[in-house]
Amino acid sequence: KYANAWEMRAALQSLMEEYGYSSASQSEIDQRTIEFANRALAINPQSSTTIAVLAKRKMSAAQNQRQRGDYAAIISEYERALGFNPRDASALNWLGLAYGDVGDLKASLPNFSRCLEYEPLYGPCFINQIATLAAMGRDAEALAAYRAALNAGIMKTYSMLPLLARTGQEITFKATANSPSVLFGWRRHDQLYEAFRHPERTYPDLIADIQRFNQKTRQMNQADLASLLVPIGAFDLVPSSTEIWDGSFAGYRRSTQFKTKIRNSGVHDYWRKHGFPPQCKAVGKDDFKCD
């Protein structure tokens, strides 16, 4: 009869899979998420986290192209959750990601900042704030936030490699890439750094070598692998919403895979109704182009 416990169980179902701690099928994850969310709402119909969890389930399905998302409705549900509890860190983080999905970085960033105002040690909001600042071209601010996160001991750094390479942080880049959760034991970190310094090209040999290495070591889950490989040309992988607008992902944004993702996820539908983000524009009646 404790709503907070049920809402936490509901939230953890998809998060365990996303972070590589569960091998449950998608149908199992969905079934448990809905079951536990309904238990929470039966006790507390105004449970902000539960309302946000159900919106996140729809957002995750859109992000992974399992079904076309209604992003206006998803954003509205997050805002409804925050109406019950404006300090809900998870709802703020996921709302920021939803705006990141549709390329509205100006709307995305304040949610991560508010999250950290209320929960200064909430790691996901730190990571997403830094990634969003970097995607907006605000590298100096992104590095300052990165430094603060490292000082607080809460930084998981795999998604910061484009920022580190772009700003010439060679030792930090290689220390990050050599961590046990990324490519510890791999032998070509000098080439990887140079590849990230020049993302205007693609590097199929490096991609294949890293994929072979990770098949043996299983150090990275699919999300981490996409963060590492998409900037150097592995466009068949699916990067996160906070990353795809970064300058290092410009090649991906010109790819057919990106266009397919934008259409299948429902983002293009959202743009047509609510306007295109600054980095994209409509082409003809039913096409678009992104820088």
Salt bridges, closest charged atoms under 4 A:
GLU18 OE2 - LYS56 NZ 2.58
GLU28 OE2 - ARG32 NH2 3.79
ASP30 OD1 - ARG57 NH1 3.93
GLU77 OE1 - ARG80 NH2 3.21
ASP139 OD2 - ARG166 NE 2.88
GLU141 OE1 - ARG138 NH2 2.84
GLU170 OE2 - LYS174 NZ 2.66
GLU194 OE1 - HIS198 NE2 3.97
GLU200 OE2 - HIS198 ND1 3.51
GLU200 OE2 - ARG201 NH1 3.75
ASP205 OD2 - ARG188 NH2 2.62
ASP209 OD2 - ARG188 NH1 3.12
ASP209 OD1 - ARG212 NH2 3.49
ASP224 OD2 - LYS156 NZ 3.73
ASP246 OD1 - ARG166 NH1 2.89
ASP269 OD2 - ARG68 NH1 3.26
ASP286 OD2 - ARG263 NH1 3.86
ASP286 OD1 - ARG272 NH1 3.09
ASP287 OD1 - LYS259 NZ 2.76
ASP287 OD1 - ARG263 NH2 3.21
